[in-house]
């Protein structure tokens, strides 16, 4: 039996749309980031005082990698329990933290995702992933939440 991973609580609990699934959502975000880079990449770089010829490829590749990673941490039992409408139990960690932790914990995945990038680019991608909901204020978010069934 396979379980369909969700990115959000479906409007129709028994019949999630493709966009409500984790894979569908990640594809949507990746495609959107590609369009944004193509449409506005030069302007974004110009606004930062960077030359498109020097930085466009890095911007586009970094956006794609951050888009892929940004919600990967939703592939965990706590998040899936929440979006599949089961009894509410706090998630031990926010999905953004898990999304950044996954490639750090799995060297093969890290190498595949970050191949060819320097430390500054890698850190920029990880910071974008961690901060995409702006829900962290201090290091306390790194500890499991009370009531999640985990201990530090």
C-alpha positions as a LaTeX table, in Angstrom:
\begin{tabular}{lrrr}
\hline
Residue & $x$ (\AA) & $y$ (\AA) & $z$ (\AA) \\
\hline
Unk1 & 0.00 & 0.00 & 0.00 \\
Unk2 & 1.36 & 3.42 & $-0.94$ \\
Unk3 & 0.51 & 6.68 & 0.75 \\
Unk4 & 0.12 & 9.87 & $-1.25$ \\
Unk5 & 2.16 & 12.64 & 0.33 \\
Unk6 & 0.31 & 15.93 & 0.61 \\
Unk7 & 1.60 & 19.50 & 0.57 \\
Unk8 & $-1.53$ & 20.97 & 2.14 \\
Unk9 & $-4.90$ & 20.01 & 3.56 \\
Unk10 & $-7.00$ & 19.06 & 0.53 \\
Unk11 & $-10.33$ & 20.79 & $-0.08$ \\
Unk12 & $-11.82$ & 17.35 & $-0.82$ \\
Unk13 & $-10.27$ & 15.14 & 1.86 \\
Unk14 & $-10.69$ & 11.91 & $-0.09$ \\
Unk15 & $-9.62$ & 13.30 & $-3.44$ \\
Unk16 & $-6.64$ & 15.67 & $-3.37$ \\
Unk17 & $-5.81$ & 17.56 & $-6.54$ \\
Unk18 & $-2.38$ & 17.19 & $-8.10$ \\
Unk19 & $-1.46$ & 20.64 & $-6.77$ \\
Unk20 & $-2.36$ & 19.57 & $-3.24$ \\
Unk21 & 0.08 & 16.65 & $-3.39$ \\
Unk22 & 3.68 & 17.22 & $-2.40$ \\
Unk23 & 5.05 & 16.18 & $-5.79$ \\
Unk24 & 2.54 & 18.33 & $-7.66$ \\
Unk25 & 3.23 & 21.34 & $-5.46$ \\
Unk26 & 7.01 & 21.00 & $-5.84$ \\
Unk27 & 6.65 & 20.79 & $-9.62$ \\
Unk28 & 4.46 & 23.93 & $-9.63$ \\
Unk29 & 6.98 & 25.86 & $-7.53$ \\
Unk30 & 9.95 & 24.70 & $-9.62$ \\
Unk31 & 8.20 & 25.72 & $-12.85$ \\
Unk32 & 7.20 & 29.06 & $-11.35$ \\
Unk33 & 10.76 & 29.79 & $-10.21$ \\
Unk34 & 12.00 & 28.98 & $-13.72$ \\
Unk35 & 9.53 & 31.46 & $-15.21$ \\
Unk36 & 10.43 & 34.12 & $-12.62$ \\
Unk37 & 14.14 & 33.71 & $-13.34$ \\
Unk38 & 13.54 & 33.96 & $-17.09$ \\
Unk39 & 11.17 & 36.92 & $-16.78$ \\
Unk40 & 12.78 & 38.95 & $-13.99$ \\
Unk41 & 16.25 & 37.50 & $-13.39$ \\
Unk42 & 18.07 & 40.31 & $-15.18$ \\
Unk43 & 16.10 & 42.93 & $-13.23$ \\
Unk44 & 16.70 & 41.17 & $-9.92$ \\
Unk45 & 20.43 & 41.02 & $-10.56$ \\
Unk46 & 20.55 & 44.62 & $-11.79$ \\
Unk47 & 18.75 & 45.72 & $-8.59$ \\
Unk48 & 21.51 & 44.05 & $-6.57$ \\
Unk49 & 24.23 & 45.68 & $-8.65$ \\
Unk50 & 25.24 & 42.38 & $-10.27$ \\
Unk51 & 25.88 & 41.74 & $-13.95$ \\
Unk52 & 23.52 & 39.29 & $-15.65$ \\
Unk53 & 26.37 & 37.81 & $-17.69$ \\
Unk54 & 28.19 & 36.89 & $-14.49$ \\
Unk55 & 25.33 & 35.81 & $-12.21$ \\
Unk56 & 22.20 & 34.84 & $-14.19$ \\
Unk57 & 23.04 & 31.13 & $-14.35$ \\
Unk58 & 23.80 & 31.02 & $-10.62$ \\
Unk59 & 20.53 & 32.80 & $-9.79$ \\
Unk60 & 18.45 & 30.51 & $-11.99$ \\
Unk61 & 20.10 & 27.31 & $-10.71$ \\
Unk62 & 19.85 & 28.44 & $-7.09$ \\
Unk63 & 16.14 & 29.27 & $-7.46$ \\
Unk64 & 15.44 & 25.82 & $-8.91$ \\
Unk65 & 17.32 & 24.07 & $-6.12$ \\
Unk66 & 15.66 & 26.14 & $-3.39$ \\
Unk67 & 12.27 & 25.48 & $-4.99$ \\
Unk68 & 12.87 & 21.74 & $-4.95$ \\
Unk69 & 14.00 & 21.76 & $-1.33$ \\
Unk70 & 11.59 & 24.30 & 0.18 \\
Unk71 & 8.82 & 21.85 & 1.16 \\
Unk72 & 10.68 & 18.53 & 1.03 \\
Unk73 & 10.45 & 18.45 & 4.83 \\
Unk74 & 6.69 & 17.95 & 4.52 \\
Unk75 & 7.47 & 14.31 & 3.75 \\
Unk76 & 7.28 & 13.29 & 7.40 \\
Unk77 & 4.68 & 11.53 & 9.49 \\
Unk78 & 3.87 & 14.55 & 11.68 \\
Unk79 & 3.11 & 16.88 & 8.78 \\
Unk80 & 1.25 & 14.20 & 6.84 \\
Unk81 & $-0.88$ & 13.37 & 9.89 \\
Unk82 & $-1.83$ & 17.06 & 10.12 \\
Unk83 & $-2.81$ & 17.47 & 6.46 \\
Unk84 & $-4.59$ & 14.17 & 6.19 \\
Unk85 & $-7.09$ & 15.27 & 8.82 \\
Unk86 & $-6.08$ & 13.02 & 11.69 \\
Unk87 & $-6.20$ & 14.03 & 15.33 \\
Unk88 & $-4.13$ & 17.15 & 15.91 \\
Unk89 & $-0.75$ & 16.57 & 17.47 \\
Unk90 & 1.90 & 19.29 & 17.29 \\
Unk91 & 4.61 & 18.69 & 14.73 \\
Unk92 & 8.00 & 18.19 & 16.35 \\
Unk93 & 9.72 & 20.51 & 13.87 \\
Unk94 & 8.58 & 22.96 & 11.24 \\
Unk95 & 8.88 & 21.55 & 7.75 \\
Unk96 & 11.30 & 24.31 & 6.66 \\
Unk97 & 13.88 & 23.13 & 9.18 \\
Unk98 & 13.50 & 19.57 & 8.00 \\
Unk99 & 13.74 & 20.69 & 4.36 \\
Unk100 & 17.15 & 22.24 & 5.06 \\
Unk101 & 18.27 & 19.37 & 7.29 \\
Unk102 & 17.54 & 16.57 & 4.78 \\
Unk103 & 20.38 & 17.35 & 2.35 \\
Unk104 & 22.73 & 18.03 & 5.27 \\
Unk105 & 21.94 & 14.60 & 6.72 \\
Unk106 & 22.25 & 12.67 & 3.45 \\
Unk107 & 25.60 & 13.26 & 1.72 \\
Unk108 & 24.50 & 11.72 & $-1.59$ \\
Unk109 & 21.51 & 14.05 & $-1.78$ \\
Unk110 & 23.68 & 17.01 & $-0.73$ \\
Unk111 & 26.16 & 16.24 & $-3.50$ \\
Unk112 & 23.41 & 15.86 & $-6.11$ \\
Unk113 & 21.53 & 19.05 & $-5.18$ \\
Unk114 & 24.51 & 21.30 & $-4.57$ \\
Unk115 & 26.95 & 19.97 & $-7.16$ \\
Unk116 & 29.07 & 22.76 & $-8.66$ \\
Unk117 & 28.05 & 25.42 & $-6.13$ \\
Unk118 & 30.28 & 27.21 & $-3.67$ \\
Unk119 & 29.58 & 27.54 & 0.06 \\
Unk120 & 27.99 & 31.00 & $-0.34$ \\
Unk121 & 25.47 & 29.74 & $-2.89$ \\
Unk122 & 24.69 & 26.64 & $-0.82$ \\
Unk123 & 24.13 & 28.70 & 2.32 \\
Unk124 & 21.94 & 31.14 & 0.39 \\
Unk125 & 19.74 & 28.27 & $-0.79$ \\
Unk126 & 19.50 & 26.77 & 2.70 \\
Unk127 & 18.65 & 30.17 & 4.23 \\
Unk128 & 15.96 & 30.70 & 1.59 \\
Unk129 & 14.49 & 27.29 & 2.45 \\
Unk130 & 14.55 & 27.91 & 6.20 \\
Unk131 & 13.10 & 31.40 & 5.87 \\
Unk132 & 10.41 & 30.93 & 3.25 \\
Unk133 & 7.62 & 31.26 & 5.85 \\
Unk134 & 9.45 & 33.73 & 8.10 \\
Unk135 & 8.45 & 31.64 & 11.12 \\
Unk136 & 11.68 & 31.55 & 13.09 \\
Unk137 & 12.89 & 34.07 & 15.59 \\
Unk138 & 15.61 & 32.34 & 17.54 \\
Unk139 & 17.27 & 28.98 & 18.07 \\
Unk140 & 14.36 & 27.64 & 20.14 \\
Unk141 & 12.77 & 26.41 & 16.92 \\
Unk142 & 15.54 & 23.84 & 16.69 \\
Unk143 & 14.15 & 21.91 & 19.67 \\
Unk144 & 11.18 & 19.54 & 19.31 \\
Unk145 & 7.85 & 21.13 & 20.21 \\
Unk146 & 6.05 & 20.16 & 23.38 \\
Unk147 & 3.44 & 17.47 & 22.88 \\
Unk148 & 4.94 & 16.11 & 19.67 \\
Unk149 & 6.07 & 12.88 & 21.27 \\
Unk150 & 9.79 & 13.60 & 20.92 \\
Unk151 & 12.37 & 14.82 & 23.39 \\
Unk152 & 15.53 & 16.86 & 22.85 \\
\hline
\end{tabular}
